[in-house]
Amino acid sequence: MTLSEFVKEKRRLANLTQPELSEKAGVGLRFVRELEQGKETLRLDKVNQVLQLLAMK
């Protein structure tokens, strides 16, 4: 499973939309979309923010 698949699956299991995830994690909506699409160059600190939020759900 790729990181993008993992994030998408965890977001769906938490019943969050992309806009809700971006707001709660403190990152931009564009970032969430790029993360779920598998963009290879993303800021690691923001990736960690998203993963920390999903770990709490």
C-alpha angles and dihedrals in degrees: 000000000000125000090251092053091046094052093045092049094046091047091052092047088053089052092237128144119220091257091050092049093049092050096046093045093046096238132115124270090238089057092053091049092049091047092052091046091056101248107181100214111060132142108264094213090059092045088054091050090056093045092049091053093048091049089060093053 
